[in-house]
Amino acid sequence: MRQFVVLGHTAPTEPEFELDDLAGGAGRLDVLCRCVNSAFFLSHAIRESVRVSLVLADEVTIRLEGTELRYMNPDERNIASLLRQALETRSEAIGQTEVESTPGIYVANRDFTSVLKRASAEGTLVQLHEDGDALADLDPPEHPVFVLSDHQDFTETEGEVLTGHADHRISVGPEPLHADHTISVVHNFLDTDGYTRY
Amino acid sequence: MRQFVVLGHTAPTEPEFELDDLAGGAGRLDVLCRCVNSAFFLSHAIRESVRVSLVLADEVTIRLEGTELRYMNPDERNIASLLRQALETRSEAIGQTEVESTPGIYVANRDFTSVLKRASAEGTLVQLHEDGDALADLDPPEHPVFVLSDHQDFTETEGEVLTGHADHRISVGPEPLHADHTISVVHNFLDTDGYTRY
């Protein structure tokens, strides 16, 4: 199982946004949609053994499960519509209990710390950051949990929480990449057993 | 200079399509928009030394130049609106002569063979294909021209044209990836000098 936790600092926590304005009024939800795309889509297939947790404004978390996903297309608009449905279902979520909005998509009132605690119990926590160690030197963990930030850097508080939990701090290369491009690179690194196979 | 030539088999050649329906009525233009995104965008910057040629239905080619691009945002809708502007300008393009629609974006009545001939004179032609040799074994060319197909495989004719021109046939890994994810992986391979640096 490969996990990706993505922080959406300016992402909406309510469903009142327009699918025509993802990069504007919807608080750069386009960035998170592309992360979902990169995490799950193969050519004409879904990567089943993948879990994505989108942490929206440190308040709401949408969890997506590769084994259960249905009806998802790779375009930003379609993914955004599924995330909006999740936010519409949020009113049914009491406390930190999750509610399923569509197959394989769950929403809960969970913040970053809560998500990180659960994830670190399930695998090896890897923070992806421009200033980290080289990806090529990482021994691919069996159950990696990659933590990424959206178009904004990790806040100081998030950085402190991560320092307390992360097993590795890794950079994928000398260029500062978008989060979704980083996910594509990381998948390829794992697909090829750390560039040693294939 | 890194070049990417992407074939859009079902892409529109006229501007009469809706930005709300990129994955449907616009013939999967969403795929090409994500390729443009992966080719050009760094975190808060544009990769300047990049050229992308989108070959639409083997009839129209839109060329994008990293050094000249302005006003482009990374979301599919914004990129699609720029491509639509290029197709609106197409009526001014006589023969194979290019016309600039917005800064750094040019349109011409050029087919795949024409684009490939020009590109192969400018650099080392690398076909990206599931059945190719391993990327990690490729000695990074100084001026690579990567040729990719959209959500459909290369046609038999395209394959024959490529066989005549391509210097390498490369696969980025054991999983069949989307074209835009492949571009992210290839950029990272070149950024790290073939995974030997960084």
Interface residues (C-beta under 8 A of the other chain):
Chain A: L19 D20 L22 A23 D30 V31 R34 N37 S38 F41 L42 S43 H44 A45 R47 N73 P74 D75 E76 R77 N78 E130 A134 A136 H151 S171 V172 G173 P174 E175 P176 L177 H178 D180 H181 S184 V185 H187 N188 D191 T192 Y195 R197 Y198
Chain B: L19 D20 L22 A23 D30 V31 R34 N37 S38 F41 L42 S43 H44 A45 R47 N73 P74 D75 E76 R77 N78 E130 A134 A136 H151 S171 V172 G173 P174 E175 P176 L177 H178 D180 H181 S184 V185 H187 N188 D191 T192 Y195 R197 Y198
